[in-house]
Amino acid sequence: APVKYHGDRSKESLVSFAMQHVRSTVTELWTGNFVNSIQTAFAAGIGWLITFCSKGGDCLTSQTRLRLSGMLDGLVNVGWMDCATQDNLCKSLDITTSTTAYFPPGATLNNKEKNSILLLH
């Protein structure tokens, strides 16, 4: 349903208003939910776009992640991982710097066979 906007017409105000109405979600992934979250989506034929946040490199901002989630809703799940707190999991995925990766449905999570994962720099 349409929502009336009565605020300032600046780009920042309009973007802020629009972002309040994005109903998609961005999942924080960690050791406790990673495998189950990935496998559940894969079973439904949905891949994952995950940004890994570490020292150095490019970690997508929370607003950018939410925008992507809204645009890709139903096509791909959007998630992020804090490699400072999930160091072992990031290392097991061979992630050493901030990066964003697309895991298509059925992608192998074993770092020895990363040919099915698309790293976006």
C-alpha positions as CSV (number, residue, x, y, z in Angstrom):
1,A,0.0,0.0,0.0
2,P,1.3,3.5,-0.8
3,V,2.6,5.6,2.0
4,K,2.5,9.4,1.9
5,Y,5.8,11.2,2.4
6,H,5.7,14.7,4.0
7,G,9.3,15.3,4.7
8,D,12.2,17.2,3.2
9,R,13.0,16.4,-0.5
10,S,16.7,16.0,0.0
11,K,18.3,12.8,-1.2
12,E,19.3,11.8,2.3
13,S,15.8,12.2,3.7
14,L,14.1,10.4,0.8
15,V,16.6,7.5,1.1
16,S,16.1,7.3,4.8
17,F,12.3,7.2,4.4
18,A,12.5,4.5,1.7
19,M,14.8,2.4,3.8
20,Q,12.4,2.4,6.7
21,H,10.0,0.5,4.4
22,V,12.3,-2.2,3.2
23,R,11.0,-5.5,4.7
24,S,13.8,-7.8,3.6
25,T,16.3,-9.1,6.1
26,V,20.0,-9.4,6.3
27,T,21.2,-12.4,8.4
28,E,24.2,-12.2,10.6
29,L,26.0,-15.5,10.1
30,W,28.1,-17.1,12.8
31,T,29.3,-20.6,13.8
32,G,26.0,-21.4,15.4
33,N,23.8,-20.8,12.4
34,F,26.0,-20.8,9.4
35,V,25.7,-24.4,8.1
36,N,22.0,-24.7,8.8
37,S,21.2,-21.3,7.2
38,I,23.2,-22.1,4.1
39,Q,21.8,-25.6,3.7
40,T,18.2,-24.6,4.2
41,A,18.5,-21.9,1.5
42,F,20.3,-24.3,-0.9
43,A,17.5,-26.9,-0.4
44,A,15.0,-24.3,-1.5
45,G,17.2,-23.4,-4.5
46,I,18.3,-20.1,-3.1
47,G,21.9,-18.9,-2.9
48,W,23.6,-16.6,-0.5
49,L,25.4,-13.3,-1.0
50,I,27.6,-12.9,2.0
51,T,29.9,-10.0,2.9
52,F,32.7,-10.9,5.2
53,C,33.9,-8.1,7.5
54,S,37.5,-8.2,8.5
55,K,40.5,-5.8,8.8
56,G,41.2,-4.4,5.4
57,G,39.3,-4.9,2.1
58,D,35.7,-3.8,1.4
59,C,32.9,-4.8,3.8
60,L,29.5,-3.6,2.6
61,T,27.8,-1.2,5.0
62,S,24.7,-2.3,6.8
63,Q,22.6,0.1,4.6
64,T,24.1,-1.4,1.4
65,R,23.4,-4.9,2.6
66,L,19.8,-4.0,3.4
67,R,19.4,-2.4,-0.1
68,L,20.8,-5.5,-1.8
69,S,18.4,-7.7,0.3
70,G,15.5,-5.6,-0.8
71,M,16.5,-5.7,-4.5
72,L,17.3,-9.4,-4.5
73,D,14.4,-10.6,-2.2
74,G,13.3,-14.0,-3.2
75,L,16.3,-14.5,-5.5
76,V,19.2,-14.7,-3.0
77,N,19.6,-14.4,0.7
78,V,21.9,-11.6,2.0
79,G,24.1,-12.1,5.0
80,W,27.2,-10.9,6.7
81,M,29.9,-12.3,8.9
82,D,32.1,-10.5,11.4
83,C,35.5,-12.2,10.9
84,A,36.8,-10.6,14.1
85,T,34.5,-12.7,16.2
86,Q,34.2,-15.7,13.7
87,D,37.9,-16.0,12.9
88,N,37.9,-19.8,12.7
89,L,34.9,-19.9,10.4
90,C,36.3,-17.3,8.1
91,K,39.7,-19.1,8.0
92,S,37.9,-22.4,7.2
93,L,36.3,-20.6,4.2
94,D,39.7,-19.2,3.2
95,I,38.5,-15.6,3.9
96,T,41.5,-13.5,5.0
97,T,40.3,-10.0,4.2
98,S,36.9,-8.2,3.9
99,T,35.2,-9.4,0.8
100,T,31.8,-10.3,-0.6
101,A,31.0,-13.7,-2.1
102,Y,28.1,-15.3,-3.9
103,F,27.4,-18.9,-2.9
104,P,25.1,-20.4,-5.6
105,P,22.7,-23.2,-4.4
106,G,24.7,-26.3,-3.9
107,A,28.1,-24.5,-3.7
108,T,30.8,-26.5,-1.9
109,L,31.7,-24.8,1.4
110,N,35.0,-26.7,1.5
111,N,37.8,-24.2,0.7
112,K,39.6,-26.8,-1.3
113,E,36.9,-26.6,-4.0
114,K,36.0,-22.9,-4.2
115,N,35.4,-23.0,-8.0
116,S,31.7,-22.7,-7.4
117,I,32.0,-19.6,-5.2
118,L,32.1,-16.2,-6.9
119,L,34.2,-13.6,-5.0
120,L,33.1,-10.0,-5.7
121,H,35.9,-7.5,-5.2
